[in-house]
């Protein structure tokens, strides 16, 4: 499940490039780590299919680009036209998983988690898979090591190993979380579920037949577009929005469905907020975590995340500082959950810093808006080998292109020309044009725009490799 927005990890996480696609630990994104963990389940007894990804239409090319960097078979990507929470997402995946006529066990995981003990994680999942093959619904419960108020809890009953779920508990107050920790038998709900596809559909049909029927209608009207499967947009918008927990799991205790819990001790963290990033980071002797070009003096238990510039911090305690090219966050670590309120203010005021970074990724590469002023904007643009922008035209701006490295194939009106390093060309206002990279190395150019309006919506596309016309 890769459709979240990660508002509590702003300013590094944006709606257009959310946290699951960021590298916050190790050298892979959280999404890539999740895919790799599931692929690691394969052994002599377990065959693992190519991954099924349920994600957002806006992130479809991020998903494909990051999957291509992994040694996994091509995946099916189910694109939600709008967010309807996790129960419809899992239902889409179950219907697709059974489309080949069999009934596989599904390991359902969010794409924004991390673990430090991969072997323990794999062992727990394999135990859960074997139980789910027999018809159980299995949820993984994380053995808590602190009174966390940001997670839901599972109360388990029974002996060690796969235990019976007695009840699910909402995010508690600090006093209640402390009581859970002291009493024992309570586990963090990691949002990890293991069950047969048919078991999920049967349980959903009993507890929420409206969600099942509406999602099936959207799935039956889906259209295939390469690796993408697009459910019918109008039908999916009519699906009731509900979580897996509320729709099915919380209704299972006392029903005919057996809900088991597999304990998980694998250094799990969902990295839901900057406090969690500090917890899993590499600490110095004073408890500080510094990433990027950061200098700290006299600081304690502080997180400094530098993205674009040198960030210096003096005398801070229990503070987090996160810097990107266009925004800086400074906050008390204990209030990291409240960062989402800043994102809400950005949206209310119509500001773009909550949606996109200054550097914007596109299926053909990326662009970085390095300078702008009245009637001009300067961008640094990278085009991947073999990729091309759309054949397009602008009503309100002209463009100058200077090649920094690589080879550019430029279409201007009815002419096509090749440009090398240090060569340039001019695109007049209103002229149809295209930029492509015919070479085997990345193409980098500097683009200078000038005109009365420089917004990204001043693009008329005539042809596009990526279906954006």
Residue pairs with C-beta under 8 A, 6 or more apart in sequence:
1 54
1 55
1 86
1 89
1 90
1 108
1 109
1 110
1 111
2 20
2 31
2 53
2 54
2 55
2 56
2 59
2 63
2 111
3 54
3 55
3 56
3 59
3 80
3 83
3 89
4 18
4 19
4 20
4 110
4 111
4 112
5 13
5 15
5 18
6 13
6 18
6 19
6 20
6 22
6 112
7 13
7 339
7 340
7 343
7 344
7 354
8 272
8 273
8 274
8 336
8 337
8 339
8 340
9 19
9 22
9 24
9 271
9 272
9 273
9 274
9 277
9 339
10 327
10 329
10 339
10 340
10 342
10 343
10 354
11 322
11 324
11 326
11 327
11 328
11 329
11 353
12 19
12 22
12 24
12 305
12 307
12 322
12 324
13 19
13 22
14 353
14 354
14 355
14 356
14 357
15 58
15 354
15 355
15 356
16 58
16 59
16 355
16 356
16 357
16 360
16 361
17 62
17 356
17 357
17 361
18 59
19 30
19 112
19 271
20 29
20 30
20 31
20 34
20 110
20 111
20 112
21 29
21 30
21 31
21 59
21 62
21 66
22 29
22 30
23 29
24 30
24 114
24 271
24 277
25 33
25 114
25 271
25 280
25 281
26 33
26 114
28 36
29 66
30 111
30 112
30 113
30 114
30 271
31 63
31 66
31 111
31 112
32 66
32 67
32 69
32 70
33 113
33 114
34 109
34 110
34 111
34 112
34 113
35 51
35 67
35 70
35 72
35 75
36 70
36 72
37 109
37 115
37 118
37 121
37 122
37 125
38 48
38 51
38 107
38 109
38 125
39 48
39 51
39 70
39 71
39 72
40 118
40 122
41 48
41 107
41 122
41 125
41 126
41 129
42 48
43 126
46 126
46 129
49 97
49 104
50 72
50 73
50 74
50 75
50 76
51 67
51 72
51 75
51 76
52 75
52 76
52 78
52 93
52 96
52 97
52 106
53 63
53 67
53 75
53 76
53 77
53 78
53 111
54 77
54 78
54 80
54 89
54 90
54 92
54 93
55 63
55 77
55 78
55 79
55 80
56 79
56 80
56 83
57 79
57 80
57 81
57 230
60 77
60 79
60 228
61 361
61 362
61 363
61 466
62 361
63 75
63 77
64 77
64 227
64 363
65 361
65 363
67 74
67 75
74 227
75 227
76 96
76 227
76 229
77 227
77 228
77 229
78 89
78 92
78 93
78 96
78 229
78 231
79 228
79 229
79 230
79 231
80 88
80 89
80 92
80 231
80 236
81 230
81 231
81 233
81 236
81 237
82 233
82 236
82 237
83 241
84 236
84 237
84 239
84 240
84 241
84 242
85 241
85 242
85 243
86 191
86 243
86 244
87 204
87 208
87 211
87 242
87 243
87 244
87 246
87 247
87 248
88 211
88 214
88 215
88 236
88 239
88 240
88 241
88 242
90 106
90 108
90 193
90 200
90 244
91 200
91 201
91 204
91 211
91 212
91 215
91 216
91 219
92 215
92 218
92 219
92 231
93 106
93 108
93 197
94 106
94 197
94 198
94 200
94 201
95 197
95 201
95 215
95 216
95 219
96 219
96 229
97 104
97 106
97 197
98 104
98 197
98 198
98 201
103 196
103 197
103 198
104 196
104 197
105 129
105 132
105 133
105 194
105 195
105 196
105 197
106 193
106 194
106 195
106 196
106 197
106 200
107 125
107 128
107 129
107 192
107 193
107 194
108 192
108 193
108 194
108 195
108 244
109 191
109 192
110 191
110 192
110 270
112 270
112 271
112 272
113 190
113 191
113 192
113 268
113 269
113 270
113 271
114 268
114 269
114 270
114 271
114 280
115 121
115 266
115 267
115 268
115 269
116 266
116 267
116 280
117 265
117 266
117 267
118 266
120 264
120 265
120 266
120 267
121 264
121 266
121 268
124 140
124 262
124 263
124 264
124 265
124 266
125 140
125 192
125 194
125 262
127 161
127 162
127 262
128 138
128 140
128 162
128 194
128 262
129 194
131 138
131 162
131 194
131 260
131 262
132 138
132 194
132 195
132 196
132 199
133 196
135 196
135 199
135 258
136 162
136 195
136 199
136 258
136 259
136 260
137 193
137 195
137 199
137 200
137 203
137 248
137 249
137 252
137 257
137 258
137 259
137 260
138 162
138 193
138 194
138 195
138 259
138 260
138 261
138 262
139 154
139 165
139 189
139 192
139 193
139 194
139 249
139 259
139 260
139 261
139 262
140 190
140 192
140 193
140 194
140 261
140 262
140 263
140 264
141 154
141 156
141 163
141 187
141 188
141 189
141 190
141 261
141 262
141 263
141 264
142 151
142 187
142 188
142 189
142 190
142 264
142 265
142 268
143 187
143 263
143 264
143 265
144 153
144 180
144 181
144 186
144 187
144 188
146 181
147 174
147 177
147 178
147 180
147 181
148 177
148 188
149 171
149 172
149 173
149 174
149 177
150 171
150 272
150 273
150 337
151 171
151 188
151 189
151 270
152 168
152 169
152 170
152 171
152 188
152 189
152 245
153 168
153 169
153 172
153 177
153 180
153 186
153 187
153 188
153 189
154 165
154 167
154 168
154 169
154 186
154 187
154 188
154 189
154 261
155 165
155 166
155 167
155 168
155 169
155 185
155 186
156 163
156 164
156 165
156 166
156 185
156 186
156 187
156 261
156 263
157 163
157 164
157 165
157 166
157 185
158 164
160 263
161 262
161 263
162 260
162 261
162 262
163 260
163 261
163 263
164 258
164 259
164 260
164 261
165 249
165 252
165 253
165 259
165 260
165 261
166 253
167 250
167 253
168 189
168 245
168 249
168 250
169 180
169 186
172 180
180 186
187 261
187 263
187 264
188 268
189 245
190 264
190 268
190 270
191 244
191 270
192 264
193 244
193 249
194 262
199 257
200 248
201 212
203 248
203 252
203 257
204 211
204 212
204 247
204 248
205 212
206 255
206 257
207 247
207 248
207 251
208 240
208 242
208 247
208 248
210 240
211 239
211 240
211 242
211 247
214 235
214 238
214 239
214 240
215 231
215 236
215 239
217 232
217 235
218 231
218 232
218 235
218 236
218 238
218 239
219 231
220 232
221 231
221 232
221 235
222 229
222 230
222 231
222 232
223 229
223 230
223 232
224 230
225 467
249 259
252 258
252 259
253 259
267 280
269 276
269 279
269 280
270 276
271 277
271 280
273 336
273 337
273 339
274 303
274 305
274 320
274 322
274 329
274 331
274 333
274 336
274 339
275 320
275 333
275 334
275 336
275 337
276 336
277 289
277 303
277 305
278 289
278 301
278 303
278 320
278 333
281 289
281 291
281 303
282 289
283 289
284 290
284 296
286 299
286 300
286 301
287 300
287 301
287 302
288 296
288 299
288 300
288 301
288 302
288 303
288 304
289 302
289 303
289 304
290 296
290 303
290 304
290 306
291 304
291 305
291 306
292 304
292 305
292 306
292 307
292 311
292 323
293 306
293 309
293 310
293 311
294 304
294 305
294 306
294 310
294 311
294 312
294 313
295 310
295 311
295 312
295 313
296 302
296 304
296 312
296 313
296 314
296 316
297 312
297 313
297 314
297 315
298 314
298 315
298 316
299 313
299 314
299 315
299 316
299 317
299 319
300 316
300 317
300 318
301 317
301 318
301 333
302 313
302 316
302 317
302 318
302 319
302 320
302 321
302 333
303 319
303 320
303 321
303 322
303 333
304 311
304 313
304 320
304 321
305 320
305 321
305 322
305 323
306 323
307 322
307 323
307 324
307 325
308 323
308 324
308 325
309 323
311 321
311 323
313 319
313 321
318 332
318 333
318 334
319 330
319 331
319 332
319 333
320 329
320 330
320 331
320 332
320 333
320 336
321 328
321 329
321 330
322 328
322 329
323 329
324 357
324 358
325 357
325 358
325 359
325 368
326 353
326 357
326 358
327 353
329 339
329 342
331 338
331 339
343 354
346 353
346 354
347 354
358 368
358 369
358 370
359 366
359 367
359 368
360 366
360 367
360 368
360 369
363 387
363 465
363 466
364 383
364 384
364 387
364 388
364 389
364 465
364 466
365 381
365 382
365 383
365 384
365 387
365 442
366 381
366 382
367 379
367 380
367 381
367 382
367 447
368 379
368 380
368 381
369 377
369 378
369 379
370 378
370 379
370 380
371 377
371 378
372 378
372 454
375 450
375 451
375 452
375 454
376 448
376 449
376 450
376 454
377 448
377 449
377 454
378 446
378 447
378 448
378 449
379 446
379 447
379 449
380 444
380 445
380 446
380 447
381 435
381 444
381 445
381 446
381 447
382 442
382 443
382 444
383 389
383 406
383 408
383 435
383 436
383 437
383 442
383 443
383 444
383 445
384 437
384 442
385 437
385 439
385 440
385 441
385 442
385 443
386 437
386 438
386 440
387 436
387 437
387 465
388 409
388 434
388 435
388 436
388 437
388 465
389 434
389 435
389 436
390 434
390 459
390 461
390 462
390 463
390 464
390 465
390 466
390 468
390 469
391 411
391 432
391 433
391 434
391 461
391 462
391 463
391 464
392 432
392 433
392 434
392 459
392 460
392 461
392 462
393 430
393 431
393 432
393 433
393 459
393 460
393 462
394 429
394 430
394 451
394 458
394 459
394 460
395 429
395 430
395 453
395 458
395 460
396 429
396 451
396 452
396 453
396 454
396 458
397 429
397 449
397 450
397 451
397 452
397 453
397 454
397 458
398 426
398 427
398 428
398 429
398 449
398 450
398 451
399 426
399 427
399 433
399 447
399 448
399 449
399 450
400 424
400 425
400 426
400 427
400 447
400 448
400 450
401 408
401 410
401 419
401 424
401 425
401 426
401 427
401 435
401 445
401 446
401 447
402 422
402 423
402 424
402 445
402 446
402 448
403 419
403 420
403 421
403 422
403 423
403 424
403 443
403 444
403 445
404 421
404 444
404 445
404 446
405 421
405 441
405 442
405 443
405 444
406 421
406 437
406 439
406 441
406 442
406 443
406 444
407 418
407 419
407 420
407 437
407 438
407 439
407 441
407 443
408 418
408 419
408 420
408 435
408 436
408 437
408 443
408 445
409 416
409 417
409 418
409 435
409 436
409 437
409 438
410 416
410 417
410 418
410 419
410 425
410 433
410 434
410 435
410 436
411 432
411 433
411 434
411 435
411 436
412 425
412 427
412 431
412 433
413 431
413 432
413 433
417 425
418 438
419 425
427 433
429 451
432 462
434 463
435 445
437 443
461 468
461 469
462 469
463 469
